[in-house]
Amino acid sequence: MNQKKQVAFNQRIQKFFTWPLFYMIVITFMTIVMLIIERSMGIFFVILWLIAGVIGYFMNRTTRKHLMSEVINFALSFSGVQKDYLDKLELPNVILDPEAKIRWCNEAFNILVGTMEDVDESKIIEMNINDIIPSLNREMLPSEMEGQIEKIFEIGERHYRVIAKHMRIEMNSKELDLVNLTENEEQLLYTLYFFDISKERMLEQKNNDQKAVAALIYIDNYEEVLNSIEDVRRPLLVALIDRNLSKFANKIDGVLKKFEKDQYILVFQQKYMEELKNNKFSILDEIRSISIGNELPVTMSMGIGINEFSYLQSVEFGRMALDLALGRGGDQAVVKKNDKFSFYGGKTRGVEKSTRVKARIKAYAFRELIEESDRVIIMGHKRQDLDSLGAAVGIYACAKLLDKPANIVINDVTSSVKTLHTQLIENDHYPKNLFVTGQEAISYIKEKTLLVVVDVNRPSYTEHMELLDYFKNIVVFDHHRVSSEPIENPVLSYIESYASSTCEMVTEILRYISDKVKLEPIEADALFAGITVDTKNFVIKTGVKTFEAAAFLKRSGADVIRVRGFFKNDMASYKAKATAVRDCQIYSDHMAISVCPSDVENPSLVAAQAADELLNISDIKASFVLSDIEGTIYISARSYDSINVQLIMEKLGGGGHLSVAGAQIPNETIDGVIIKLKEALDNYSEEGETT
């Protein structure tokens, strides 16, 4: 483009110098005419033509030289103005070569660099831009296809929007000298412009800090704590809770409103969120420390919603976060910002509720859903265990009581449920299509078909995840803590993390769903087996409702001897468990990490048994046993209450309970997962009970 402009400019100057030639042609023509008409006058014109030609020749030579000199002087003067303009421009500007070395910069860039302590201003030329701006390197510069890029960098204490443009130019020797290039170097340059946006960022940050955050607060065990102290002390306990929450609200300049005896709403500015995260929501500890003779510690849950565009959405996010906190057992704060959840606290075990009102209400609602449906499809989690299958059998019993056909989805029968599965198939009381695969279940689906998911609340862990997309009505029964990716929009959700097992919850539902509940012995055995396996023979996580459910099942025909038959291992599995226990390594003094051999029928079950066994060793506070199943690494985690393995497993994409948890990690090796597990353990030790 520059060459075309230069050619056009030269042609215009050339035309200017051709005008005298045109005059000479006219005079020559007139001289010839006069010689023809009148000879004497023609001679006179010839003399004039000679004089004019001589004068024109000398004037052309002197004028051309003078004019070109003036043009060059003007061009040089104008180029100097441009250069001076760029040097004095307040916008920092720098030119880089293909290696990202600085070839030229203006005074504003010198001033910018001069504010940085680690940069010698006198040696800017030839420095790599990465030495000045560590976050900017050669790979970030635009390609010829991109043309230019725009990014924001922090330089010193200020923020700059940097526009980098790609240029390929042709220059003469003087221009090459200007940017310190040689003719042998590739004439590919990058020019960078630095726009100071510190003020805009400051205003943006101030605007974000002033946005409202909605927090919903719920006292988890309000009734239970009040019932544990004398009547005269109850007002004092309530006053202490209100006082601590008011002090907390005042500290963060928030507005606290109590709208129920155990529920509050708090509105504060977003700028205090970082402080709350740093002190790990210490209000949870302050509320828990309230003690005036109460047998139970007071625990609270907090759901915090952050939405930059809508106050209404912030409150809705807060409600969703609170539901998640309660679903995870309470005594924690959950922050929901857009699609991301953050968890803080969760130090204590979920407190068992003595009231049966919730279970009765859920049972009535579940009964109505079954009565309105034409069929019930029941689905548990992948690699089913006795709690999952036992709960599914219990739901089948509910459907049978209400005269509705039902099917249980199982794709692969694991060794842990093989005995129960075989007995159910061989029992004449059940139809041949009692068990179906996920694909077969799709053919049974109609508009009013009901899907019941048991012992799992995470879609990716269900036996056949695609089934969830086919149903409008989904019911969830689970005793695991709710994860950040729960099943969306169930018509009924009954998730109680304090329950020992899903079989315990289903048993309680059975007691209220009909006045005359009659179970088949194998159904009672299946539910009893689920409770037994998840409580480790009624040792872990048992409560009053656990034993009441077991007593009900015993009256319904459950037999302990038959149930024990579900738990028998073959010799290979027993040896694999012994190998995992023998070969464990101790990490951080109290953590046992081991690997279960994968050449047994059900490695994940054996790994879980080995993890339980490792806890019987003195000084072991938590155990983690890994197994490799078809390229997916399964982790079984167990602990005593002092270590929350659920939080550790969540760091690896899993979940569970405070003392019983697990994770599934696909496309990884055993060694790689062990490294990640150790990192998660280190982070847990450093951060405490926070995720």
Buried (B, 14 or more C-beta within 10 A) or exposed (E): EEEEEEEEEEEEEEEEEEEBEEEBEEBBEBBBEBBEEEEEEBEEBBEEBEEBBEEBEEEBEEBEEEEEEEEEEEEEEEEEEEEEEBBEBEEBBBBBBEEBBBBBBBBBBBEBBEEEEEBEEEEBEEBBBBBBBEEBEBEBBBEEEEEBBEEEBEBEEBBBBBBBBBBEEEBEEEEBEBBBBEEEEEBBBBBBBBBBBBEEBEEEEEEBEEBBBBBBBBBBBBEBBBBBBEEEEBEEBBEBBEEBBBEBBEEBEBEBEBEEEBBBBBBBBBBBBEEBBEEBBEBBBBBBEBEEEBEBBBBBBBBBBBBEEEBEBBBBBBBBBBBBBBBBBBBBBBBBBEEEBBBBBBBBBBBBBEEBEEBBEBBEBBBEBBEEBEBBBBBBBBBBBBBBBBBBBBBBBBBBBBEBBBBBBBBEBBBBBEBBBEBBEEEEEBEEEBBBEBEBBBEBBEEEBBBBBBBBBBBEBBBBBEBBEEBEBBBBBBBBBBBBBBBEEBBBBBBBBBBBBBBBBBBBBBBBBBEEBEBBBBBBBBBBBBBBBBBBEBEBBBBEBBBBBBEBBEEBBBBEEBBEEBBEBEEEBBBBBEBBBEEBEEBEEBBBBBBBBBEBBBBBBBBBBBBBBBBEEEEBBBBBBBBBBEEBBBBBBBBBEEBBBBBBBBBBBBBBBBBBBBBBBEEBEBEEBBEBBBEBBEBBEEEEBBB
